[in-house]
Amino acid sequence: MGSCCSSTKARISVAWKDYRMTALMTLEHPATDEIAVHGANFGRRWWILGVLGIAQVMVILDSTIVNIALPTAQHELHFSIADRQWIVTAYSLAFGSLLLLGGRMGDRVGRKRALITGLVGFAVASAIGGASVNFAMLVIARTVQGAFGALLAPSVLALLTTTFVDPDERGKAFGIYGAIAGTGGALGLLLGGILTSYASWRWTLFVNLVFALAATIGALLWLTDDRGADHDPFDLPGLFVVGVGLFSLVFGFSHAETTAWSNRYTIGSLVAAVFLLVVFVFVETRAKYPLLPPRVVLDRTRGGSLLVMLFASVGVFGVFLFLTYYLQATLGFSPVKSGIAFLPLIAALTAVAQLSNRILLPRFGPRPIVPVGLLVSSASLFGLHQVGLHSAYVSHVLPYLILLGIGSGLSVAPAFSTGTLGLRPQDAGVGSATLNTAQQVGGSIGTALLNTLAASAAASYLVGRTRSPVSIQLAVLRGDTTAFFWSALAFAAGAIVAGLVLRPGGLAALAAQQEVSTDEGGSAISARTEIVKVPVACRAC
């Protein structure tokens, strides 16, 4: 052999799969070796990041942009206040219950196909929703939106994970993605206010066609076709149990928000959800081809990131929901002005997300950074809970919004990177879906729990007091500040959990700890090893 092989050893093994012979070449590099293996999308990776960013903006915007338009849509389509909640719940039920299926579908059929299918389906559903002539048509459109969103969202994160493998570039890419994911809700409030005020509530749905068209064209131009990394049979028992369990969980929290925690349907749904999710864990540990392999969530870095996302999503709803209420109902801001008020948060989060993902996370790892970020977010919400009827935005709201942007940039943005760290290619989709599920479930818990606590605080304030315009305003304020306080506690609890669960060490050290396994019966392969599927021809030297 030539001298070029002196610093690189090659092991070639041949395996039969699907009646075809495949050669696996394993290249072991010494610590100083700078050889890199790039994916098929490497040359177009930054264009692809733009495509994924557009798709992610569309999904995240939808969580808040439609909420701004609901009162206007209710007036035009003549449905009740009780029915209005179903416009939000229909989307959440479909999205939350189908995320794991959507992630596994992307692993199976290929992420480009999953992404484009999700984009087209989401756009068609948005067009139908924007053209709705009655309540039923709008609810059906929102349900279909949620279903295609469950296919789209995991594909975006999985493509990001598999496209950016270089540590430096991964930090930059995930910083951008984390900023989009963290600020999309605030952008939705701004865009929703502008479209509702100056166009029509229907444009809060029609606008998705613009995003979907741009992302679809980009995906067709720059993404290469892939056949999927996972060809195992579907875990049908696991799929059924987790689908019904997540549906029951989201429904239970949504129902509690509109009725009461003591309502029999609320209790029944939540009890069924807990039971089914416990059964799902039992099924997955014994399934030959599990829908959610335990290795995806049992790793402390990924599992800790899931918990961070769960707690942060509970807390962040205290900002986007109740701060909007406070700005509009108490300070008299218009929808557009309320959206503009969130721009400093967006700027702070975007800047800090780049700092944390590109510089701090690779060097120090998530354990010291993420808990600090959550504590900073907790401090910002605690500051907001001290606002009053006549507090000024510049002195009493703006500083805490900037502080929240800093905290989210140090916690939520890195969690997207560490939550998918070390995933096998065949697990990238379902791993990404699990992270999205934690975010969705956290949002559902936050919305229901904070609404209940706020309503209870407002009602308690009015007990024994004469009902006047001022006392009612003070009662509403008490509800808002109570939500801020409990949001601060959610962030603080997340900081404690993150500090206990996350592993110490920089990203390189954490990646080296990831267990990389071959097929059943195979041996473990070092984290310094790269596996590349190559065609091999035998010829005489």
C-alpha positions in Angstrom: 0.0 0.0 0.0 1.2 3.6 -0.6 2.2 6.1 2.0 -1.2 7.8 1.8 -2.5 5.0 3.9 0.0 5.5 6.7 -2.3 7.9 8.7 -5.6 6.2 7.8 -6.7 2.6 8.4 -9.6 1.1 6.5 -11.8 -1.7 7.5 -14.2 -3.0 4.8 -17.0 -5.3 5.7 -19.7 -6.6 3.5 -23.3 -7.0 4.6 -26.4 -8.4 2.9 -29.6 -6.3 3.2 -32.7 -6.5 1.1 -31.0 -9.1 -1.0 -28.3 -6.7 -2.2 -24.7 -6.6 -1.1 -23.5 -3.3 0.4 -19.9 -2.4 1.3 -19.3 -0.4 4.5 -16.0 1.4 4.7 -15.0 2.6 8.1 -12.3 5.3 8.2 -10.6 5.8 11.5 -8.9 9.1 11.8 -6.3 10.1 14.4 -7.1 13.0 16.6 -5.2 15.4 14.3 -6.8 14.2 11.1 -8.8 17.0 9.4 -10.5 14.8 6.8 -14.2 15.6 6.7 -17.0 13.6 5.2 -19.6 15.9 3.7 -23.2 15.1 2.8 -24.8 15.3 -0.6 -26.1 18.8 0.2 -22.8 20.2 1.4 -22.1 22.5 -1.5 -25.6 24.1 -1.2 -25.9 24.0 2.6 -26.3 27.8 3.1 -29.0 28.0 0.5 -30.7 25.0 2.2 -30.5 26.8 5.5 -32.5 29.7 3.9 -35.1 27.2 2.7 -35.4 25.5 6.1 -35.6 28.9 7.8 -38.5 30.0 5.6 -40.3 26.7 6.3 -39.7 27.0 10.0 -40.9 30.7 10.1 -44.2 29.5 8.4 -44.8 26.8 11.1 -43.8 29.0 14.0 -45.8 32.1 12.8 -48.9 30.0 12.6 -48.9 29.4 16.4 -49.7 33.1 17.1 -50.6 34.9 13.8 -54.1 33.3 13.6 -54.8 34.1 17.3 -54.7 37.8 16.5 -57.3 37.3 13.7 -59.7 35.2 15.7 -62.0 38.0 16.9 -62.4 39.4 13.4 -62.9 35.9 11.9 -65.5 35.2 14.6 -67.5 38.3 13.7 -67.4 37.5 10.0 -68.2 33.8 10.1 -70.7 34.1 13.0 -69.4 31.5 15.5 -69.5 31.7 19.3 -66.7 32.5 21.8 -66.8 28.9 22.9 -66.3 27.7 19.3 -63.5 30.1 18.8 -61.1 28.0 20.9 -61.5 25.1 18.5 -59.7 27.1 15.8 -56.6 26.8 17.9 -57.3 23.4 19.4 -58.0 21.7 16.1 -54.5 22.6 14.9 -52.8 21.7 18.2 -54.5 18.3 18.4 -53.5 17.2 14.9 -50.0 18.7 15.2 -49.2 17.3 18.6 -50.6 13.8 18.1 -49.0 13.2 14.7 -45.5 14.6 15.3 -43.7 11.3 16.0 -45.4 9.7 13.0 -44.3 12.7 10.9 -40.8 12.3 12.1 -40.6 8.6 11.3 -42.2 9.2 7.9 -39.4 11.6 7.0 -36.9 9.0 8.1 -38.6 6.4 5.9 -39.6 8.1 2.7 -36.8 10.7 2.6 -36.7 14.1 4.1 -36.9 16.0 0.8 -40.1 14.3 0.0 -41.4 14.8 3.5 -40.5 18.5 3.4 -42.1 19.2 0.1 -45.2 17.2 0.9 -45.6 19.1 4.2 -45.1 22.4 2.5 -47.6 21.8 -0.3 -50.2 20.2 2.1 -49.8 23.1 4.6 -50.2 25.7 1.8 -53.4 24.0 0.4 -54.9 23.8 3.9 -54.0 27.5 4.5 -55.7 28.4 1.2 -58.9 26.5 2.2 -58.9 28.1 5.6 -58.4 31.6 4.2 -61.4 31.0 1.8 -63.6 29.6 4.6 -67.3 30.5 4.4 -68.3 28.9 7.7 -66.9 27.7 11.0 -66.8 24.0 10.0 -64.7 24.7 6.9 -62.2 26.7 9.0 -61.9 24.0 11.6 -61.3 21.3 9.0 -58.6 23.4 7.3 -56.9 24.1 10.6 -56.9 20.3 11.4 -55.3 19.5 8.0 -52.8 22.3 8.6 -51.8 20.7 11.9 -51.4 17.2 10.2 -49.1 18.5 7.5 -47.3 20.7 10.0 -46.5 17.5 11.9 -44.8 16.1 8.8 -43.1 19.4 8.0 -41.6 20.5 11.3 -39.5 17.3 12.1 -38.2 17.3 8.5 -36.9 20.8 8.8 -34.9 20.0 12.0 -33.7 16.6 10.7 -32.4 18.2 7.4 -30.6 20.8 9.5 -29.1 18.1 11.7 -27.9 16.0 8.7 -26.8 18.9 6.5 -24.6 20.7 9.0 -22.1 18.3 10.5 -19.1 20.5 10.9 -19.1 21.7 14.6 -18.3 25.4 13.7 -20.9 25.5 10.9 -23.4 23.5 13.0 -23.2 26.2 15.7 -23.9 29.0 13.3 -26.7 27.1 11.6 -28.4 26.2 14.8 -28.0 29.7 16.1 -30.0 31.0 13.2 -32.6 28.2 13.6 -32.9 28.7 17.3 -33.4 32.4 16.8 -36.2 31.7 14.3 -37.8 29.2 16.6 -37.6 31.5 19.6 -38.8 34.6 17.9 -41.4 33.2 15.5 -44.2 33.7 18.0 -43.4 37.4 18.4 -43.1 37.8 14.6 -46.5 36.2 14.3 -48.0 38.8 16.7 -46.5 41.6 14.6 -47.5 40.2 11.2 -50.9 39.1 12.4 -51.6 42.6 13.7 -50.5 44.2 10.4 -52.5 41.9 8.2 -55.6 42.0 10.4 -55.5 45.8 10.6 -54.6 46.7 7.1 -55.8 43.7 4.9 -58.1 41.0 6.2 -58.0 38.2 8.8 -58.0 35.8 5.8 -54.4 37.0 4.9 -53.1 35.5 8.2 -53.7 32.2 6.4 -53.1 33.2 2.8 -49.6 34.5 3.7 -48.5 30.9 4.2 -48.8 30.4 0.5 -46.0 32.9 -0.1 -43.7 31.1 2.4 -44.6 27.7 1.1 -44.0 28.6 -2.5 -40.6 30.1 -1.8 -39.5 27.1 0.4 -40.8 24.5 -2.1 -38.9 26.1 -5.0 -35.8 26.2 -3.0 -36.2 22.6 -1.9 -36.6 21.5 -5.5 -33.6 23.4 -6.6 -31.1 22.7 -3.9 -32.0 19.6 -2.0 -30.9 16.3 -3.4 -33.2 13.3 -3.6 -32.8 10.9 -0.7 -34.4 7.4 -0.3 -34.8 7.6 3.5 -32.4 6.3 6.1 -34.9 4.0 7.9 -36.5 1.0 6.2 -37.7 -0.9 9.3 -41.4 -1.9 9.6 -43.7 0.6 11.3 -44.3 0.1 15.0 -48.1 0.1 14.7 -48.9 -0.6 18.4 -46.5 2.1 19.4 -47.9 4.5 16.8 -51.5 3.9 17.9 -50.7 4.2 21.7 -48.6 7.4 21.4 -50.9 9.0 18.9 -54.0 8.5 21.1 -52.0 9.4 24.2 -50.7 12.7 22.8 -54.2 13.5 21.5 -55.7 12.9 24.9 -53.0 15.0 26.6 -53.4 18.1 24.3 -57.2 17.7 24.4 -57.2 17.5 28.2 -55.2 20.7 28.6 -57.2 22.5 25.9 -60.4 21.4 27.5 -59.3 22.6 31.0 -58.6 26.0 29.5 -62.2 26.4 28.3 -64.0 24.6 31.1 -62.3 23.6 34.4 -59.7 21.2 35.7 -62.5 19.4 37.6 -64.5 18.8 34.4 -65.0 15.0 33.9 -63.8 15.2 30.3 -60.7 17.0 31.4 -59.9 14.5 34.1 -60.7 11.5 31.9 -58.5 12.8 29.0 -55.5 13.5 31.2 -55.8 10.2 33.1 -56.0 8.4 29.8 -53.0 10.3 28.4 -50.8 9.4 31.4 -51.8 5.7 31.2 -51.3 5.5 27.4 -47.9 7.3 27.5 -46.7 4.9 30.2 -47.9 2.0 28.1 -46.0 3.6 25.1 -42.8 3.5 27.2 -43.4 -0.1 28.0 -44.1 -1.0 24.4 -41.1 0.8 23.0 -38.6 -0.9 25.3 -39.8 -4.3 24.0 -40.5 -3.6 20.4 -38.1 -5.0 17.8 -38.5 -1.9 15.6 -39.6 0.9 18.0 -41.2 4.1 16.7 -39.1 6.0 19.3 -36.0 4.1 20.1 -35.1 4.5 23.8 -31.6 5.5 22.8 -32.9 8.8 21.4 -34.2 10.1 24.7 -32.2 8.2 27.3 -29.0 10.1 26.5 -28.6 12.8 29.1 -27.7 15.5 26.7 -30.7 14.9 24.4 -33.0 14.0 27.3 -32.0 17.1 29.2 -32.6 19.3 26.2 -36.1 17.8 25.8 -36.9 18.8 29.4 -35.4 22.3 28.8 -37.7 22.7 25.8 -40.7 21.5 27.8 -40.2 23.9 30.8 -39.2 26.8 28.5 -42.3 26.4 26.4 -44.5 26.5 29.5 -42.8 29.7 30.6 -42.6 31.5 27.3 -46.4 31.4 26.9 -46.5 33.7 29.9 -44.9 36.3 27.6 -46.5 35.9 24.2 -50.0 35.4 25.6 -50.3 37.5 28.8 -47.9 40.3 27.9 -50.0 40.8 24.7 -53.1 41.0 27.0 -51.3 43.5 29.2 -50.1 45.7 26.4 -53.5 45.8 24.7 -56.0 45.7 27.5 -54.0 47.7 30.2 -51.6 50.0 28.3 -54.0 50.4 25.3 -51.6 49.3 22.6 -53.0 48.4 19.1 -52.3 44.9 17.7 -49.6 46.4 15.4 -48.0 48.4 18.2 -48.0 45.3 20.4 -46.2 43.4 17.8 -43.6 46.1 17.4 -43.1 46.1 21.2 -41.7 42.6 20.9 -39.0 43.5 18.4 -36.3 44.2 21.0 -36.8 40.7 22.3 -36.3 39.3 18.8 -33.1 41.4 18.3 -31.6 40.3 21.7 -32.5 36.6 21.1 -31.1 36.6 17.6 -27.7 38.1 18.7 -27.3 35.9 21.8 -28.3 32.7 19.9 -25.4 33.2 17.6 -23.0 33.8 20.5 -24.2 30.8 22.5 -24.3 28.3 19.6 -21.0 29.4 17.9 -18.8 30.3 20.8 -20.1 29.3 24.3 -21.7 25.9 23.5 -18.8 24.3 21.7 -16.4 25.4 24.5 -18.4 25.0 27.7 -21.3 22.7 26.6 -24.9 23.1 27.7 -24.6 22.4 31.4 -23.3 25.9 32.5 -25.0 27.8 29.7 -28.6 26.5 29.6 -29.4 26.8 33.3 -28.0 30.3 33.4 -30.2 31.2 30.5 -33.2 29.8 32.1 -32.5 31.7 35.3 -32.1 34.9 33.3 -35.5 34.3 31.7 -37.0 33.6 35.1 -35.6 36.9 36.4 -37.2 38.7 33.4 -40.6 37.3 34.1 -40.3 38.0 37.8 -39.6 41.6 36.8 -42.6 41.7 34.6 -44.9 40.5 37.3 -44.3 43.8 39.1 -45.9 46.0 36.4 -48.9 48.2 37.2 -51.8 49.9 35.6 -49.8 52.9 34.6 -46.3 51.4 34.0 -44.4 52.8 31.1 -43.3 50.4 28.4 -39.8 51.9 28.2 -39.0 51.7 31.9 -41.1 48.7 33.1 -41.4 46.3 30.0 -38.6 46.9 27.6 -35.7 46.0 29.9 -37.3 42.7 30.8 -38.1 41.8 27.2 -34.4 42.4 26.3 -33.4 40.3 29.4 -35.8 37.5 28.2 -34.2 37.6 24.7 -30.8 37.1 26.3 -32.1 34.2 28.5 -33.8 32.5 25.6 -30.7 32.9 23.4 -28.7 31.1 26.1 -31.2 28.3 26.7 -33.8 27.6 24.0 -31.6 28.2 21.0 -28.8 25.8 22.3 -31.4 23.2 23.2 -32.3 22.7 19.5 -28.6 21.8 18.8 -28.0 19.6 21.8 -31.4 17.9 21.5 -30.3 16.4 18.2 -26.7 15.9 19.1 -25.3 12.5 18.1 -28.5 11.1 16.5 -28.1 8.3 13.9 -29.3 9.3 10.4 -32.2 6.9 10.7 -33.2 8.5 14.0 -32.9 12.2 12.9 -36.5 12.6 12.0 -38.1 11.0 15.0 -35.5 12.7 17.3 -36.4 16.0 15.8 -40.1 15.2 16.2 -39.6 14.4 19.9 -38.0 17.8 20.4 -41.0 19.4 18.6 -43.4 17.3 20.7 -41.8 18.6 23.9 -42.3 22.2 22.7 -45.9 21.5 21.7 -46.8 19.8 24.9 -45.1 22.5 27.0 -47.1 25.1 25.1 -50.4 23.3 25.7 -49.6 22.9 29.4 -48.5 26.6 29.7 -51.6 27.9 28.0 -54.1 25.8 30.1 -52.3 26.2 33.4 -51.5 29.9 33.1 -55.0 30.8 31.9 -56.5 28.9 34.9 -54.2 30.6 37.4 -54.8 34.0 35.9 -58.5 33.6 35.9 -58.5 32.3 39.5 -56.3 35.3 40.6 -58.6 37.8 38.9 -61.7 36.2 40.5 -60.1 36.2 43.9 -59.2 39.9 43.6 -62.8 40.8 43.0 -64.1 38.9 46.1 -65.4 41.5 48.6 -64.8 44.5 46.3 -67.3 46.7 44.4 -67.2 46.0 40.7 -66.1 49.2 39.0 -64.1 49.9 35.9 -61.0 50.4 38.0 -61.4 47.3 40.1 -62.0 45.2 37.0 -58.9 46.6 35.4 -56.9 45.8 38.6 -58.4 42.3 38.6 -57.3 41.7 35.0 -53.8 43.1 35.9 -53.7 40.7 38.9 -54.4 37.8 36.4 -51.6 38.9 34.1 -49.0 39.4 36.8 -49.9 36.0 38.3 -49.2 34.4 35.0 -45.8 36.2 34.8 -45.0 34.9 38.3 -45.8 31.3 37.5 -43.9 31.6 34.2 -40.9 32.7 36.2 -41.2 29.6 38.4 -41.4 27.4 35.3 -38.2 28.8 34.0 -36.5 28.4 37.5 -37.7 24.8 37.7 -36.3 24.2 34.2 -32.9 25.6 35.3 -32.8 23.2 38.2 -33.7 20.2 36.1 -31.2 21.2 33.4 -28.4 21.6 35.9 -29.1 18.1 37.3 -29.6 16.2 34.0 -27.3 17.8 31.4 -23.8 16.4 31.2 -20.7 18.6 31.7 -18.2 19.1 28.9 -18.0 20.9 25.6 -19.7 19.6 22.5 -16.7 17.7 21.3 -16.5 15.8 24.6 -20.2 15.2 24.6 -20.2 13.9 21.0 -17.3 11.6 21.9 -19.5 10.1 24.7 -22.4 9.3 22.3 -22.8 5.6 21.8 -22.6 4.7 18.1 -23.7 1.2 17.4 -23.9 -1.0 14.3 -26.8 -3.3 13.4 -27.8 -6.0 15.9 -24.9 -8.3 16.5 -22.4 -5.7 15.4 -19.7 -4.2 17.5 -19.6 -0.7 18.8 -17.7 1.9 16.8 -15.7 4.7 18.3 -17.0 8.2 18.1 -13.8 9.1 16.2 -15.0 6.8 13.4 -16.9 7.8 10.4 -18.9 5.3 8.4 -19.2 6.0 4.7 -21.2 3.8 2.3 -19.0 3.4 -0.9 -19.1 1.2 -4.0 -16.1 -1.2 -3.9 -14.6 -2.9 -6.9 -12.0 -5.7 -6.6 -9.1 -5.5 -8.9 -5.5 -6.6 -8.9 -3.1 -4.0 -7.6 
